[in-house]
Amino acid sequence: MGLPFIGSEAVASGALAPYGLRAKFMAIHPDIYVPRGTELSAVARARAAWLWSHRRGVVAGRSASALHGAKWVDANRPAEIIYDNRHPPAAIRTWSDSIESDEVALLDGMKVTTPARTALDLGCRYRVDEAVAMIDALTRATHLKIDDVERLAQRYRGRRGIRRARAVLPFVDSGAESPRETWLRLLLIRAGFPSPQTQIPIYDEYGQLIAVLDMGWEHVKVAVDYEGDHHWMDRRRFSHDIRRAEAVTELGWIDIRVTAEDTEGGIVRRVSAAWDRRA
């Protein structure tokens, strides 16, 4: 019983005695249990919330993203579910929005919002930058088409937050491989640069792939890569990155490498300088 389960059902079926339930499992919501010491993932939290709703709710928002396979979903934040109950436990967030049958999918026996409806909910309910990052990850996991989300936005023209969702959609890009890459891309766009292409393949004179750049502009051969901690903590990766940078430079690219230590102003100045050199 590694997954969340309904305690009263387990006892009624004879799978567990009441003492065994109390001794070996812990309640994370009323009558919803997991083994003691379990570290809950976003997927497990989603299932627990659905069980708490007596299997009547529709898993939505970030929880639906996790069930659809999106990465970077914070497992420490409350699960999200469409369910008409205004007094959920602290670790569950409920919505009472209307939803049509074609906006619901069945995943592992649970009712879950479709990728398009999930994206619309995220766009309506979160700040622009956070929503873009989450929808980027969802789009990468599901091959979601933004046109499908825009059609749903037309269906819910009067919904609260719909104007914000429409502002979010043009910025979505499935090429982002992390929330920090989304943050970097949005920073560049807001600084006045053209929207960069993402995941740019670079080939040498023999047609061999030597690098895939996070984002950039091919017509001026300026790229920007976000370097997470793993790039310098792994010695083999660090050596590979050095050789990769040399090869990209030899092919005429200016590749600006950004880390968590860089300031927004510093990044913009470096990219501007690269553009000036090309001009």
Backbone as CSV, one residue per row, in Angstrom:
resi,resn,N_x,N_y,N_z,CA_x,CA_y,CA_z,C_x,C_y,C_z
1,MET,0.829,-1.197,0.000,0.000,0.000,0.000,0.870,1.256,0.000
2,GLY,1.686,1.455,-1.047,2.552,2.618,-1.138,1.813,3.872,-1.550
3,LEU,0.663,3.708,-2.228,-0.107,4.853,-2.687,-1.116,5.273,-1.622
4,PRO,-1.580,6.525,-1.670,-2.636,6.940,-0.747,-3.864,6.047,-0.899
5,PHE,-4.528,5.804,0.211,-5.734,4.971,0.174,-6.711,5.448,1.232
6,ILE,-7.966,5.017,1.097,-9.015,5.369,2.047,-8.979,4.363,3.193
7,GLY,-8.694,4.843,4.389,-8.506,3.953,5.521,-9.736,3.127,5.850
8,SER,-10.900,3.749,5.866,-12.123,3.021,6.229,-12.409,1.904,5.236
9,GLU,-12.088,2.120,3.958,-12.289,1.063,2.964,-11.339,-0.099,3.200
10,ALA,-10.088,0.212,3.556,-9.110,-0.852,3.801,-9.515,-1.701,4.998
11,VAL,-10.053,-1.058,6.030,-10.495,-1.798,7.211,-11.741,-2.612,6.903
12,ALA,-12.693,-2.014,6.186,-13.945,-2.708,5.865,-13.703,-3.932,4.988
13,SER,-12.709,-3.854,4.123,-12.429,-4.987,3.227,-11.615,-6.079,3.904
14,GLY,-11.098,-5.809,5.094,-10.265,-6.778,5.787,-8.799,-6.702,5.425
15,ALA,-8.425,-5.772,4.558,-7.024,-5.645,4.169,-6.172,-5.166,5.335
16,LEU,-6.763,-4.396,6.242,-6.049,-3.901,7.411,-6.963,-3.975,8.632
17,ALA,-6.355,-4.258,9.788,-7.075,-4.140,11.049,-6.959,-2.698,11.530
18,PRO,-7.898,-2.239,12.325,-7.820,-0.856,12.819,-6.489,-0.549,13.499
19,TYR,-5.957,-1.493,14.283,-4.677,-1.258,14.949,-3.551,-1.122,13.924
20,GLY,-3.545,-1.980,12.909,-2.517,-1.916,11.872,-2.572,-0.595,11.109
21,LEU,-3.774,-0.095,10.873,-3.930,1.183,10.184,-3.290,2.305,10.994
22,ARG,-3.557,2.305,12.315,-3.023,3.377,13.160,-1.519,3.233,13.373
23,ALA,-1.041,1.999,13.431,0.359,1.766,13.774,1.307,1.987,12.601
24,LYS,0.906,1.602,11.409,1.826,1.593,10.276,1.576,2.695,9.257
25,PHE,0.465,3.388,9.390,0.113,4.395,8.389,-0.216,5.721,9.066
26,MET,-0.134,6.800,8.294,-0.469,8.117,8.828,-1.521,8.769,7.945
27,ALA,-2.410,9.520,8.578,-3.467,10.210,7.837,-2.928,11.547,7.324
28,ILE,-3.043,11.771,6.029,-2.634,13.068,5.466,-3.839,13.958,5.200
29,HIS,-5.020,13.369,5.073,-6.305,14.061,5.021,-7.272,13.196,5.816
30,PRO,-8.443,13.689,6.153,-9.406,12.846,6.850,-9.659,11.534,6.106
31,ASP,-9.321,10.416,6.743,-9.536,9.054,6.237,-8.650,8.701,5.039
32,ILE,-7.669,9.525,4.709,-6.743,9.232,3.612,-5.370,8.964,4.221
33,TYR,-4.822,7.776,3.937,-3.610,7.328,4.596,-2.498,6.995,3.601
34,VAL,-1.265,7.092,4.112,-0.077,6.611,3.401,0.816,5.949,4.443
35,PRO,1.761,5.102,4.009,2.689,4.502,4.980,3.472,5.582,5.728
36,ARG,3.740,5.336,6.999,4.513,6.296,7.781,5.887,6.514,7.152
37,GLY,6.323,7.761,7.130,7.614,8.085,6.549,7.584,8.333,5.052
38,THR,6.401,8.244,4.439,6.299,8.453,2.992,6.590,9.907,2.636
39,GLU,7.427,10.100,1.628,7.662,11.440,1.085,6.749,11.604,-0.123
40,LEU,5.768,12.446,0.010,4.727,12.550,-0.998,5.197,13.303,-2.237
41,SER,4.983,12.716,-3.399,5.234,13.398,-4.671,3.994,14.195,-5.055
42,ALA,4.135,15.036,-6.082,2.975,15.794,-6.561,1.898,14.849,-7.077
43,VAL,2.310,13.741,-7.688,1.346,12.760,-8.192,0.597,12.103,-7.040
44,ALA,1.315,11.729,-5.971,0.658,11.119,-4.815,-0.296,12.099,-4.143
45,ARG,0.099,13.360,-4.060,-0.796,14.361,-3.477,-2.064,14.523,-4.315
46,ALA,-1.909,14.441,-5.633,-3.077,14.541,-6.511,-4.045,13.390,-6.247
47,ARG,-3.509,12.171,-6.146,-4.365,11.012,-5.888,-5.033,11.119,-4.521
48,ALA,-4.297,11.572,-3.534,-4.868,11.711,-2.198,-6.025,12.707,-2.192
49,ALA,-5.868,13.813,-2.918,-6.944,14.809,-2.980,-8.166,14.239,-3.674
50,TRP,-7.939,13.470,-4.731,-9.063,12.875,-5.457,-9.808,11.874,-4.568
51,LEU,-9.072,11.075,-3.812,-9.716,10.127,-2.891,-10.487,10.867,-1.798
52,TRP,-9.885,11.961,-1.280,-10.577,12.751,-0.263,-11.912,13.265,-0.776
53,SER,-12.017,13.560,-2.081,-13.273,14.049,-2.667,-14.275,12.926,-2.878
54,HIS,-14.000,11.749,-2.327,-14.845,10.558,-2.524,-14.913,10.176,-3.999
55,ARG,-13.800,10.440,-4.700,-13.639,10.105,-6.127,-14.595,10.906,-7.016
56,ARG,-15.103,12.016,-6.507,-16.049,12.825,-7.283,-15.383,14.018,-7.951
57,GLY,-14.274,14.469,-7.434,-13.625,15.661,-7.958,-12.877,15.403,-9.257
58,VAL,-12.437,16.482,-9.873,-11.612,16.421,-11.085,-10.269,17.064,-10.754
59,VAL,-9.216,16.288,-10.806,-7.887,16.812,-10.509,-7.548,17.896,-11.533
60,ALA,-7.047,19.030,-11.053,-6.862,20.194,-11.925,-5.543,20.893,-11.624
61,GLY,-5.285,21.980,-12.373,-4.155,22.851,-12.109,-2.814,22.140,-12.098
62,ARG,-1.969,22.510,-11.108,-0.640,21.917,-11.014,-0.708,20.407,-10.812
63,SER,-1.706,19.936,-10.069,-1.836,18.499,-9.832,-2.126,17.750,-11.125
64,ALA,-2.974,18.325,-11.964,-3.245,17.712,-13.265,-1.975,17.699,-14.116
65,SER,-1.194,18.772,-14.069,0.068,18.818,-14.807,0.974,17.665,-14.400
66,ALA,1.069,17.431,-13.098,1.910,16.330,-12.613,1.424,14.986,-13.147
67,LEU,0.119,14.780,-13.146,-0.424,13.505,-13.653,-0.217,13.363,-15.155
68,HIS,-0.150,14.483,-15.865,0.111,14.428,-17.309,1.606,14.280,-17.615
69,GLY,2.432,14.257,-16.575,3.852,14.015,-16.774,4.742,15.240,-16.792
70,ALA,4.198,16.409,-16.478,5.012,17.625,-16.469,6.047,17.567,-15.355
71,LYS,7.233,18.090,-15.633,8.286,18.166,-14.626,8.151,19.456,-13.824
72,TRP,8.953,19.535,-12.772,9.102,20.754,-11.981,7.852,21.134,-11.196
73,VAL,6.938,20.193,-10.955,5.753,20.501,-10.146,6.144,20.353,-8.674
74,ASP,5.976,21.415,-7.903,6.395,21.445,-6.505,5.503,20.535,-5.663
75,ALA,6.095,19.475,-5.128,5.327,18.506,-4.347,4.945,19.023,-2.971
76,ASN,5.519,20.141,-2.544,5.222,20.667,-1.212,4.030,21.615,-1.198
77,ARG,3.517,21.945,-2.369,2.374,22.853,-2.420,1.070,22.060,-2.439
78,PRO,-0.046,22.669,-2.051,-1.308,21.932,-1.978,-1.733,21.340,-3.319
79,ALA,-2.378,20.193,-3.241,-2.986,19.597,-4.439,-4.164,20.458,-4.869
80,GLU,-4.492,20.401,-6.162,-5.566,21.232,-6.704,-6.612,20.348,-7.380
81,ILE,-7.868,20.647,-7.092,-8.948,19.797,-7.591,-10.228,20.616,-7.763
82,ILE,-10.957,20.329,-8.817,-12.270,20.950,-9.012,-13.294,20.112,-8.258
83,TYR,-13.807,20.684,-7.176,-14.719,19.956,-6.294,-15.457,20.985,-5.452
84,ASP,-16.753,20.828,-5.353,-17.592,21.819,-4.680,-17.560,21.601,-3.169
85,ASN,-16.445,21.983,-2.564,-16.294,21.929,-1.113,-15.398,23.104,-0.729
86,ARG,-15.939,24.055,-0.012,-15.203,25.270,0.311,-14.365,25.155,1.574
87,HIS,-14.334,23.990,2.186,-13.571,23.810,3.423,-12.682,22.571,3.319
88,PRO,-11.745,22.581,2.373,-10.866,21.420,2.225,-9.788,21.415,3.301
89,PRO,-9.093,20.302,3.468,-7.931,20.285,4.364,-6.866,21.267,3.881
90,ALA,-5.925,21.586,4.755,-4.916,22.605,4.434,-4.091,22.254,3.201
91,ALA,-3.878,20.962,2.941,-3.012,20.544,1.839,-3.768,20.308,0.538
92,ILE,-5.022,20.791,0.478,-5.826,20.664,-0.748,-6.431,22.015,-1.073
93,ARG,-6.411,22.365,-2.345,-7.039,23.601,-2.814,-8.171,23.213,-3.750
94,THR,-9.383,23.637,-3.452,-10.541,23.274,-4.270,-11.039,24.468,-5.068
95,TRP,-11.570,24.161,-6.257,-12.231,25.149,-7.106,-13.621,24.629,-7.418
96,SER,-14.556,25.524,-7.640,-15.919,25.104,-7.993,-16.278,25.543,-9.404
97,ASP,-15.271,25.680,-10.282,-15.525,26.120,-11.652,-16.355,25.105,-12.430
98,SER,-17.110,25.613,-13.401,-17.831,24.711,-14.302,-16.833,24.049,-15.238
99,ILE,-17.163,22.859,-15.700,-16.276,22.121,-16.593,-17.116,21.211,-17.478
100,GLU,-16.784,21.148,-18.759,-17.517,20.325,-19.718,-16.866,18.945,-19.844
101,SER,-17.650,17.986,-20.338,-17.166,16.604,-20.414,-15.941,16.452,-21.314
102,ASP,-15.828,17.288,-22.360,-14.683,17.161,-23.264,-13.427,17.814,-22.694
103,GLU,-13.517,18.312,-21.468,-12.356,18.899,-20.791,-11.836,17.991,-19.683
104,VAL,-12.342,16.755,-19.659,-11.970,15.795,-18.622,-11.410,14.532,-19.263
105,ALA,-10.278,14.060,-18.738,-9.677,12.810,-19.183,-9.645,11.838,-18.008
106,LEU,-9.464,10.561,-18.301,-9.362,9.538,-17.261,-7.930,9.025,-17.244
107,LEU,-7.238,9.269,-16.132,-5.842,8.836,-15.989,-5.723,7.972,-14.741
108,ASP,-5.324,6.734,-14.938,-5.152,5.811,-13.814,-6.406,5.758,-12.950
109,GLY,-7.559,5.802,-13.611,-8.834,5.711,-12.918,-9.349,7.019,-12.351
110,MET,-8.562,8.086,-12.437,-8.967,9.373,-11.868,-9.451,10.327,-12.942
111,LYS,-10.431,11.148,-12.601,-10.845,12.222,-13.494,-9.845,13.369,-13.382
112,VAL,-9.321,13.790,-14.531,-8.273,14.807,-14.577,-8.593,15.774,-15.713
113,THR,-8.348,17.054,-15.517,-8.552,17.999,-16.616,-7.606,17.669,-17.772
114,THR,-8.076,17.846,-18.992,-7.244,17.619,-20.170,-6.084,18.623,-20.169
115,PRO,-5.034,18.364,-20.948,-3.939,19.338,-21.008,-4.411,20.744,-21.363
116,ALA,-5.348,20.863,-22.305,-5.816,22.197,-22.699,-6.534,22.891,-21.546
117,ARG,-7.418,22.170,-20.867,-8.136,22.776,-19.737,-7.167,23.067,-18.581
118,THR,-6.203,22.185,-18.387,-5.198,22.414,-17.350,-4.444,23.709,-17.620
119,ALA,-4.022,23.899,-18.865,-3.293,25.111,-19.231,-4.151,26.357,-19.010
120,LEU,-5.426,26.277,-19.367,-6.312,27.424,-19.180,-6.443,27.762,-17.692
121,ASP,-6.617,26.755,-16.854,-6.727,26.992,-15.411,-5.454,27.627,-14.860
122,LEU,-4.304,27.137,-15.294,-3.039,27.701,-14.825,-2.905,29.159,-15.251
123,GLY,-3.290,29.440,-16.489,-3.210,30.808,-16.981,-4.144,31.749,-16.245
124,CYS,-5.305,31.257,-15.857,-6.282,32.094,-15.158,-5.915,32.329,-13.701
125,ARG,-5.219,31.397,-13.077,-5.079,31.417,-11.626,-3.692,31.776,-11.104
126,TYR,-2.717,31.897,-11.996,-1.365,32.201,-11.527,-0.806,33.447,-12.200
127,ARG,0.189,34.042,-11.551,0.877,35.182,-12.138,1.476,34.774,-13.485
128,VAL,1.661,35.749,-14.359,2.065,35.450,-15.738,3.330,34.611,-15.795
129,ASP,4.390,35.021,-15.106,5.659,34.302,-15.210,5.538,32.857,-14.725
130,GLU,4.868,32.666,-13.600,4.707,31.317,-13.056,3.839,30.472,-13.971
131,ALA,2.777,31.066,-14.494,1.889,30.328,-15.398,2.621,29.909,-16.665
132,VAL,3.425,30.819,-17.237,4.168,30.474,-18.457,5.097,29.302,-18.189
133,ALA,5.814,29.330,-17.065,6.736,28.240,-16.744,6.001,26.915,-16.603
134,MET,4.854,26.930,-15.943,4.108,25.685,-15.748,3.522,25.173,-17.059
135,ILE,3.026,26.075,-17.893,2.454,25.643,-19.165,3.560,25.210,-20.126
136,ASP,4.740,25.847,-20.047,5.887,25.368,-20.817,6.139,23.893,-20.517
137,ALA,6.202,23.557,-19.231,6.484,22.179,-18.820,5.370,21.232,-19.248
138,LEU,4.118,21.681,-19.116,2.982,20.862,-19.532,3.005,20.618,-21.035
139,THR,3.306,21.649,-21.794,3.353,21.532,-23.253,4.464,20.586,-23.681
140,ARG,5.589,20.661,-22.997,6.708,19.772,-23.327,6.355,18.316,-23.044
141,ALA,5.568,18.078,-21.990,5.216,16.711,-21.600,4.102,16.115,-22.449
142,THR,3.213,16.949,-22.952,2.003,16.430,-23.602,1.863,16.801,-25.070
143,HIS,2.755,17.641,-25.582,2.616,18.155,-26.954,1.300,18.916,-27.118
144,LEU,0.916,19.607,-26.054,-0.277,20.441,-26.071,-0.195,21.495,-27.163
145,LYS,-1.300,21.720,-27.850,-1.379,22.768,-28.867,-2.068,23.996,-28.271
146,ILE,-1.400,25.130,-28.379,-1.934,26.360,-27.799,-3.259,26.743,-28.463
147,ASP,-3.440,26.375,-29.718,-4.718,26.657,-30.390,-5.880,26.028,-29.631
148,ASP,-5.666,24.836,-29.051,-6.728,24.178,-28.289,-7.067,24.975,-27.028
149,VAL,-6.057,25.565,-26.406,-6.291,26.374,-25.211,-7.030,27.661,-25.591
150,GLU,-6.657,28.242,-26.702,-7.315,29.473,-27.138,-8.788,29.226,-27.459
151,ARG,-9.093,28.051,-28.004,-10.512,27.733,-28.254,-11.284,27.618,-26.945
152,LEU,-10.660,27.033,-25.927,-11.316,26.955,-24.622,-11.493,28.346,-24.015
153,ALA,-10.530,29.218,-24.244,-10.644,30.586,-23.738,-11.858,31.279,-24.343
154,GLN,-12.139,30.992,-25.596,-13.338,31.546,-26.224,-14.598,30.996,-25.559
155,ARG,-14.564,29.748,-25.172,-15.723,29.130,-24.514,-16.015,29.801,-23.177
156,TYR,-14.947,30.244,-22.485,-15.103,30.827,-21.150,-14.756,32.320,-21.171
157,ARG,-15.325,33.041,-22.089,-14.983,34.453,-22.287,-15.188,35.300,-21.035
158,GLY,-16.196,34.992,-20.228,-16.466,35.813,-19.050,-15.832,35.310,-17.779
159,ARG,-14.998,34.303,-17.853,-14.417,33.713,-16.657,-13.411,34.658,-15.999
160,ARG,-13.367,34.625,-14.692,-12.389,35.423,-13.955,-10.972,34.948,-14.301
161,GLY,-10.112,35.875,-14.637,-8.727,35.550,-14.966,-8.493,35.240,-16.428
162,ILE,-9.546,35.230,-17.245,-9.382,34.823,-18.640,-8.511,35.815,-19.406
163,ARG,-8.573,37.094,-19.041,-7.741,38.089,-19.722,-6.262,37.814,-19.446
164,ARG,-5.944,37.435,-18.205,-4.564,37.099,-17.877,-4.112,35.846,-18.626
165,ALA,-5.005,34.861,-18.738,-4.658,33.637,-19.456,-4.334,33.943,-20.913
166,ARG,-5.104,34.831,-21.528,-4.838,35.193,-22.924,-3.502,35.920,-23.052
167,ALA,-3.100,36.647,-22.014,-1.795,37.316,-22.036,-0.657,36.318,-21.881
168,VAL,-0.914,35.207,-21.224,0.103,34.186,-20.983,0.406,33.369,-22.234
169,LEU,-0.616,32.978,-22.963,-0.478,31.997,-24.038,0.554,32.353,-25.105
170,PRO,0.661,33.619,-25.553,1.656,33.919,-26.594,3.098,33.674,-26.163
171,PHE,3.358,33.601,-24.853,4.724,33.432,-24.360,5.112,31.964,-24.152
172,VAL,4.168,31.050,-24.304,4.439,29.636,-24.028,5.359,29.051,-25.094
173,ASP,6.341,28.268,-24.648,7.304,27.650,-25.562,7.714,26.306,-24.968
174,SER,7.423,25.237,-25.674,7.730,23.896,-25.165,9.218,23.605,-25.151
175,GLY,10.028,24.492,-25.727,11.466,24.266,-25.747,12.139,24.502,-24.407
176,ALA,11.465,25.144,-23.474,12.058,25.406,-22.158,12.240,24.091,-21.410
177,GLU,13.452,23.843,-20.945,13.742,22.599,-20.239,13.755,22.764,-18.725
178,SER,13.486,23.971,-18.240,13.419,24.210,-16.801,12.724,25.548,-16.562
179,PRO,12.201,25.760,-15.353,11.596,27.059,-15.047,12.576,28.214,-15.190
180,ARG,13.861,27.982,-14.929,14.841,29.059,-15.066,15.051,29.430,-16.533
181,GLU,14.940,28.479,-17.424,15.026,28.817,-18.848,13.825,29.659,-19.262
182,THR,12.653,29.344,-18.729,11.483,30.178,-19.004,11.714,31.588,-18.478
183,TRP,12.200,31.688,-17.243,12.488,33.001,-16.646,13.451,33.790,-17.519
184,LEU,14.504,33.147,-18.006,15.507,33.826,-18.821,14.903,34.295,-20.145
185,ARG,14.106,33.447,-20.766,13.477,33.824,-22.041,12.561,35.030,-21.871
186,LEU,11.759,35.035,-20.816,10.856,36.161,-20.572,11.624,37.433,-20.260
187,LEU,12.737,37.303,-19.540,13.574,38.466,-19.252,14.066,39.105,-20.547
188,LEU,14.512,38.296,-21.477,15.034,38.815,-22.741,13.930,39.479,-23.568
189,ILE,12.765,38.876,-23.596,11.653,39.453,-24.361,11.252,40.808,-23.775
190,ARG,11.171,40.879,-22.452,10.770,42.128,-21.814,11.840,43.212,-21.942
191,ALA,13.062,42.780,-22.157,14.129,43.756,-22.360,14.125,44.315,-23.775
192,GLY,13.244,43.806,-24.634,13.102,44.345,-25.981,13.708,43.504,-27.084
193,PHE,14.295,42.358,-26.736,14.849,41.494,-27.773,13.732,40.718,-28.458
194,PRO,13.924,40.329,-29.721,12.927,39.471,-30.371,12.786,38.159,-29.601
195,SER,11.624,37.547,-29.673,11.423,36.271,-28.995,12.435,35.259,-29.509
196,PRO,13.268,34.697,-28.642,14.320,33.791,-29.121,13.778,32.428,-29.517
197,GLN,14.463,31.810,-30.455,14.200,30.412,-30.786,14.771,29.564,-29.666
198,THR,14.128,28.453,-29.343,14.626,27.589,-28.278,15.138,26.269,-28.846
199,GLN,16.065,25.667,-28.095,16.655,24.371,-28.438,17.179,24.376,-29.880
200,ILE,18.179,25.214,-30.124,18.737,25.392,-31.462,19.840,24.360,-31.699
201,PRO,19.680,23.463,-32.668,20.738,22.480,-32.952,21.878,23.124,-33.743
202,ILE,23.111,22.819,-33.369,24.293,23.346,-34.047,25.088,22.172,-34.621
203,TYR,25.370,22.232,-35.914,26.097,21.156,-36.598,27.451,21.670,-37.084
204,ASP,28.428,20.781,-37.112,29.734,21.173,-37.650,29.754,21.005,-39.160
205,GLU,30.922,21.221,-39.760,31.025,21.174,-41.223,30.799,19.785,-41.791
206,TYR,30.816,18.769,-40.921,30.582,17.396,-41.372,29.140,16.944,-41.133
207,GLY,28.320,17.857,-40.648,26.926,17.529,-40.390,26.690,16.845,-39.064
208,GLN,27.690,16.854,-38.189,27.554,16.220,-36.881,26.992,17.223,-35.870
209,LEU,26.041,16.770,-35.092,25.463,17.625,-34.054,26.491,17.828,-32.943
210,ILE,26.829,19.067,-32.646,27.817,19.327,-31.597,27.217,20.015,-30.381
211,ALA,26.051,20.608,-30.539,25.438,21.308,-29.404,23.975,21.594,-29.693
212,VAL,23.215,21.738,-28.630,21.846,22.254,-28.716,21.782,23.425,-27.745
213,LEU,21.628,24.619,-28.278,21.641,25.837,-27.475,20.259,26.093,-26.873
214,ASP,20.226,26.539,-25.630,18.947,26.750,-24.941,18.040,27.710,-25.703
215,MET,18.619,28.821,-26.142,17.819,29.826,-26.862,18.752,30.784,-27.574
216,GLY,18.224,31.470,-28.577,19.057,32.424,-29.287,18.421,32.874,-30.586
217,TRP,19.244,33.543,-31.395,18.777,34.128,-32.648,19.755,33.715,-33.759
218,GLU,19.315,32.829,-34.615,20.214,32.259,-35.622,20.714,33.302,-36.612
219,HIS,19.892,34.303,-36.950,20.302,35.248,-37.987,21.468,36.133,-37.538
220,VAL,21.665,36.261,-36.215,22.820,37.022,-35.731,23.823,36.126,-35.001
221,LYS,23.492,34.869,-34.892,24.354,33.884,-34.223,24.713,34.320,-32.794
222,VAL,23.680,34.702,-32.058,23.827,35.008,-30.637,22.954,34.029,-29.865
223,ALA,23.541,33.353,-28.883,22.807,32.373,-28.079,22.957,32.690,-26.603
224,VAL,21.994,32.210,-25.813,22.034,32.364,-24.363,21.705,31.007,-23.745
225,ASP,22.614,30.519,-22.905,22.422,29.234,-22.236,22.329,29.440,-20.730
226,TYR,21.355,28.773,-20.113,21.275,28.807,-18.653,22.024,27.607,-18.096
227,GLU,23.014,27.872,-17.255,23.842,26.815,-16.689,23.412,26.546,-15.255
228,GLY,22.748,25.424,-15.020,22.385,25.035,-13.664,23.596,24.516,-12.905
229,ASP,23.410,24.234,-11.615,24.525,23.775,-10.785,25.166,22.495,-11.305
230,HIS,24.355,21.641,-11.954,24.899,20.360,-12.414,25.982,20.545,-13.471
231,HIS,26.016,21.691,-14.130,27.006,21.914,-15.178,28.419,22.018,-14.610
232,TRP,28.546,22.506,-13.380,29.895,22.644,-12.822,30.174,21.681,-11.677
233,MET,29.155,21.033,-11.130,29.375,20.070,-10.049,29.834,18.716,-10.589
234,ASP,29.486,18.416,-11.829,29.894,17.162,-12.469,31.128,17.446,-13.328
235,ARG,32.283,16.859,-12.957,33.528,17.171,-13.656,33.456,16.792,-15.123
236,ARG,32.857,15.639,-15.431,32.753,15.215,-16.831,31.879,16.185,-17.616
237,ARG,30.770,16.613,-17.002,29.891,17.566,-17.673,30.611,18.901,-17.875
238,PHE,31.387,19.308,-16.866,32.114,20.573,-16.958,33.116,20.539,-18.119
239,SER,33.840,19.439,-18.246,34.811,19.313,-19.342,34.114,19.304,-20.692
240,HIS,32.977,18.601,-20.765,32.203,18.559,-22.007,31.731,19.954,-22.395
241,ASP,31.299,20.742,-21.390,30.801,22.090,-21.669,31.908,22.988,-22.219
242,ILE,33.132,22.805,-21.729,34.250,23.604,-22.240,34.489,23.302,-23.723
243,ARG,34.536,22.029,-24.063,34.760,21.646,-25.467,33.598,22.110,-26.342
244,ARG,32.387,22.007,-25.810,31.206,22.437,-26.554,31.261,23.932,-26.834
245,ALA,31.641,24.727,-25.822,31.722,26.176,-25.984,32.759,26.548,-27.042
246,GLU,33.898,25.855,-27.038,34.934,26.133,-28.029,34.436,25.842,-29.440
247,ALA,33.726,24.704,-29.604,33.239,24.335,-30.927,32.187,25.317,-31.435
248,VAL,31.295,25.759,-30.546,30.251,26.715,-30.926,30.874,28.050,-31.324
249,THR,31.869,28.483,-30.584,32.553,29.738,-30.904,33.262,29.649,-32.252
250,GLU,33.897,28.520,-32.536,34.589,28.343,-33.817,33.632,28.432,-35.002
251,LEU,32.375,28.109,-34.769,31.375,28.182,-35.843,30.735,29.565,-35.932
252,GLY,31.264,30.526,-35.206,30.828,31.912,-35.363,29.759,32.375,-34.411
253,TRP,29.394,31.565,-33.408,28.360,31.952,-32.461,28.950,32.687,-31.253
254,ILE,28.205,33.649,-30.751,28.479,34.220,-29.428,27.517,33.523,-28.466
255,ASP,28.054,32.711,-27.571,27.219,31.943,-26.642,27.391,32.502,-25.236
256,ILE,26.359,33.170,-24.747,26.392,33.794,-23.423,25.853,32.798,-22.407
257,ARG,26.674,32.489,-21.418,26.290,31.493,-20.425,25.883,32.192,-19.137
258,VAL,24.667,31.884,-18.692,24.061,32.552,-17.537,23.949,31.567,-16.381
259,THR,24.238,32.040,-15.169,24.082,31.219,-13.971,23.181,31.939,-12.978
260,ALA,22.888,31.275,-11.882,22.034,31.862,-10.842,22.681,33.082,-10.197
261,GLU,23.993,33.237,-10.350,24.691,34.369,-9.748,24.525,35.659,-10.560
262,ASP,24.099,35.557,-11.808,23.983,36.733,-12.669,22.754,37.563,-12.303
263,THR,22.897,38.876,-12.384,21.763,39.774,-12.168,21.027,39.983,-13.493
264,GLU,19.777,40.399,-13.386,19.001,40.653,-14.595,19.652,41.733,-15.444
265,GLY,20.087,42.824,-14.796,20.719,43.905,-15.536,21.993,43.451,-16.215
266,GLY,22.779,42.633,-15.517,24.013,42.135,-16.103,23.764,41.250,-17.311
267,ILE,22.731,40.431,-17.237,22.397,39.562,-18.373,22.006,40.398,-19.584
268,VAL,21.139,41.367,-19.355,20.668,42.204,-20.461,21.839,42.956,-21.086
269,ARG,22.742,43.472,-20.266,23.901,44.195,-20.811,24.780,43.286,-21.658
270,ARG,25.005,42.064,-21.212,25.848,41.130,-21.971,25.214,40.764,-23.307
271,VAL,23.908,40.521,-23.288,23.221,40.174,-24.542,23.199,41.383,-25.474
272,SER,22.964,42.569,-24.929,22.980,43.784,-25.760,24.339,43.982,-26.405
273,ALA,25.399,43.745,-25.641,26.737,43.898,-26.190,26.992,42.918,-27.327
274,ALA,26.486,41.702,-27.180,26.640,40.705,-28.248,25.902,41.131,-29.507
275,TRP,24.699,41.662,-29.331,23.930,42.148,-30.482,24.662,43.323,-31.156
276,ASP,25.238,44.203,-30.344,25.967,45.349,-30.903,27.166,44.880,-31.728
277,ARG,27.841,43.860,-31.248,28.983,43.324,-31.993,28.540,42.793,-33.352
278,ARG,27.393,42.163,-33.400,26.879,41.615,-34.647,26.416,42.739,-35.587
279,ALA,25.879,43.803,-34.995,25.390,44.912,-35.808,26.536,45.620,-36.515
